Amino acid sequence: MSQKPPIAFDPERAVALARETLEIEATALLELKSRQGPSFADAVQLLLRCEGRVVVMGMGKSGHVGRKIAATLASTGTPAMFVHPAEASHGDLGMITAQDLVLAISNSGESDELTAILPVLKRLFIPLLALTGRPESTLGRHADVALDTSVAKEACPLNLAPTASTTAQLAMGDALAVALLDARGFKAEDFARSHPGGALGRKLLTHVRDVMRGGAAVPRVAPDTPFTEMMREMSAKGLGSTAVVDDQGKVLGIFTDGDLRRQIEKGRDLRGLTAADVMTLRPRQVRDDALAVEAADLMEEARITSVLVVDAAGQLVGALNFNDLMRAKVI
């Protein structure tokens, strides 16, 4: 069996092409930026008026870009989905309702699969927004709003493979998504609800009550508790501290492993003392309805490893330490 001749690889040329590609695409985006004006605002208003979903369509590489744009829109407050234009002509057009809007992507604006369904969209009075490199194309002429995503040249040395043009389409989709989320007043909390499994979702949706230790797992003693009994409570609960509470469950103070070390360093005889004698007054506390990330920030700022949790009435309901937050992947 004959072997293929070795590929003559030139590292310097590879690096040079990488830099040239990035420069061409960066230039394309800067030119795209300079062309933005009233038509972009018209596109955003058209999208805001949509009462249904934004149905994104595109063939080939434009289709891959379209899937990403649909995903970005959906995760930032604009319901969206991708429908393949070829499949639309064979039944999937039934997915589109009169309340929807079609966002069609085509660099040439002459994709047969897209142009074939344009008359149907018009008969159904479905608004059409186009991203195209040729606004004068069939797609551009049929669109209610056409955004020009043309580029001077592709980054491909042959000027054939979609490179700079798809980068421009992708960037335009991001620009639309950002303008829409701003117009809708979309907040970080809204984003987190679409990403409950991600790090941001955990930070913005996890509350202290979801990760704290509660009930009998929370070490607590009365102020007149003898020192030795207080130490037994701390050891049994394994939190490295204990709350000191009154008869109504209000926090009076806290005693920690660090407090114990400091008392020993002073050479103090602890055997005859009570919890009230050695506790630290006004300890750091966090509400049970606060975000867990807020508790993490408090602990980091105060340089403590645990914090007491209270309810709206100020009663002790739990305790939280860094290990609890790490297990919940909040930090």
N, C-alpha and C positions, 0 to 999 in steps of 0.2 A: 504494500500500500504506500503510495507516494505521500510524502509529508508536505504540508503547506509551507511555503517559504516564510521565514521570520518577518514579522512586521517591523519596518524601519521606524522606530519611535524616536521623535525629537522632543526631549523635555522642554527645551526653550521655546519651541514653536507651540507646544501645548499651553504653556503659561501665557504666551503672547495672545493666543486665541481666546483664552479665558478672559484676559483683560479687555480684549477687543469686544467680546460678546457683552460683557458687563457695561462697557462704555456705550455700545450701540443701544442696549436696552434702557440704560439710564437716560440717554439723550431722548429716546422715544417717549419716556414718561415725562420728561421736562417739556417736550413739545406738546404732549397731551394736556399737561397742566395749563399751558398758555392758551389753549383753545377753549377752556371752560368758560361758560357764560350763561345767558338766558336759557339755552336749550337744556342745560343740566338742571336748572331750577324747574323747568317744565317737566322733566323726567321725574324728579322727586315728587312734584305735586301729583303727577299721574299715578305714581305708586301709592301715595298717601290716600288717594281717592278709591283705591281698590278695596272692595268689601270682601273679596274672597282671598284666593291665593295667587302668588306670583308664580306662573308656570314658565320655567326657564327651558329654552330649547337651543340646541346647537349640534352640528355634525362634526365628526372627527375630533381634532384637537380643541375646537371651539366647544364641542360637547363636554369634554373633560373639564374645561374652564367653567362651563355652565353648571356642572354638578357642584363645583366648589362654591360658585356664587349663590346657588340655591341654598346650600348648607349654611353659608355665612348669613344670608338674609333670615333664614329660619331661626338661627341662634341669637339674632339680635332684634327680635320683635316683629319681623315681617314674615308671616306664613308663606312658605315657598316649597316647590318641589320641581324635580327635573323630569321632563317627558322627552323621550327620543323622537325626533321629527319623523324618522322612517316608520317607527311603530305607531305614531299618531295617525298616519295615513291608513293604517290597517287596524283601526279600532280604538287605539289609546286616546284619540281625540275626544272620545266620550268622557274622559276624566276631567275635561275643561268645562267649567260652567259659565253662565252669563255674568257671574259676579267676579270671575277671575281676570287676570291680566297676563298677557304673554310677553315675556322678555326673550327676544330672539337674538342669537349671536351668530354672525357670519362675517368674516373679513371681506370676502368678495361681495356679499349681499346677493349672490346668485345661486346659492345652494338649492339644487333641485328639490330636495326633501322639504326644505322650508318654503320655497315659493309655491309648491303644490298645495299647501294648506292655507295660504294667505287668503284666497277667496272665501274659504269656509269661515275663517275668523272674522272676516268683514261681514258676512251674512249673519253671524251670531252677535255682531256688535261688540266683540271682545277687544278691548284696547290693546294696542301693540306698541311695545317699546323695543327699539332695535339698537344693538351695538354693532356697528359695521365700519369697515375701513373705506367704504364707498357709499356715502349718504345718497348719491344719485342713482344707486342700484335699485333693482326691483324691490328688495326688502326695505331699503331706505325710503323709497317713494310711498310704499304702502303703510309705513309706520305712522302712528300718531305723533311720536317723537322719535327722532333718530339721533343717536350720539355718535359722533365721529371718533373712531378709535384707530384711524389710519396711522401708519408708520412710514418713515422715509425708506427704510430697508429692513430686511430680516437680518438677524445676527448670523444666520447660517451662511457660510462662505459661498454657497451656491445660490443664495438668496431664494431658496425654495422652501425649506422646512419652516413651519410656523414657529417662530421664536419671539422676536420683538413684538409681533402682532398679538400673540396670545398673552404676553406679559401686559400689554396695554389693555386687553380685554379684562384680564384679572384685576388690574389696578382700578379700572373703571367700575367694576362690580364692587370692589371694596369701598370706593368713594361713594357710590350710591347707598351702600349699607350703613356707612358712617353718618351720612346726611340724614338718612331715615331714622336711625336710632336716636339722633339728636332731636329731630323734629317730634318724635313720639315721646320724648322725655324718658327714654329707656335708661335704667340705672344698673349699677353693678349687681344689685339684688335680683333684678329681672334676669340678667345674664346667668347668674348662679342657678336660677330655677331651671334653666335649660341645660345646665351642666352639673347635675347633682353628684355625679361620680367623679368629677375632677377636683383638683386641689382648690380652685376658686370656690366651687360649690360647697366643699367641706368648710371652708373658712367663713362663707357668708350665710350658710344655712344651718350650721351646727351651733346650738346654744349650750350654755353652761349646764343646764339641767339634763342635756342629752348625754353628757360624759362624766358628770360629777359622781362622787360616791355619796350615797344617801342612806337614810335610816340608821340601822345599827352599825353600819360600817364607818360612821363618822365618830371619831373620838371626841368625847365631851365629858366634862366634870363640873361639879358645883364649886363655887369659890372656897368653901370650907373643906374641900376634899384634902385629906392628908397627902403629903408629897409622895409617899411610897405607893399609895393607891393610884395617884395620878400617873406615875410611871408605869404601873401595870396596865392602865388604860391605853397609854401610848404604845406600849409594846404589843398589846393584843391587836390593835387596829393597824399597826404597821405603816402609819402615815408620816411618822417623824415629828408629830406635833399633836396637841389636843386643844380644843376650844374650852374656854371657861365661860359658862352660861348661868344666867339667873333662873329663877323658878318659871319664868314665862318663855324661856328659850332664847332670850336676847343675849347677844355676845357681849361679854365683859372684857375678855382678854384672850390671850393665846400663850401657850408654852411650847417651845420647840426644842429639837436636839441642840440647836445653836445656843439657846438660852441655858440649857443644861451645862454645856461646855463653859460658858462664861461664868456661871455660878461656881463651878468647880475650880476654875482658874482664880477666882477671888478667895478660895479657901473657906467658903461658907459652909456651915453645918446645916444640911438640908433636912435632916431626919425629923425635926419637930415643926417644920413649916407646912403651910397649906398652899393650895393652888393660888389663892389671892396674894400670897406673899411673894411669889416668884413670877407671876404672869406678866406679860407685856400688854399694856393698855392700848386701846384703840388700834387693834390689828387691821391689816388690809382685808377688805371684804369685797365680794362681787355679787351682783344680783343673779339669781338663777335664770332670769330671762335675758341676760346679756349674751352676746355672741361669745363663743369659746375663744375666738381669736382676741377679743378684748381682754379676757382673763390672761391670756398668754402675754399680751403687751404689758399688762399691769405687773405680772410676776417678773418679767424681764426688767422693767423700769425700776422696780423696788428691789431687785436682786434677791428674790425669794423663790423657793421651790414649791411652795404650796400656798393656797389661799382658801379662806373660809367662804362659804356660799350662804347667802341669806335670801329670804323672800321679800315681797313688797312691804311686809309688816316689820321687817328687820329681824325675824326669827331665823335661827340657824337651821338650814335644811340640807346642807351638804358640805363637802370639801373637795378640793381639786388640786392635783399636783402636775408637774411637768410630764411625768410618765403617763398619766391619764390622757393628756393632750397629744402626746406622741403616739399612743395606741390608736387614738381616733384620727391620726394623720392630719391634725389641725396645724401642727408645727413639724 
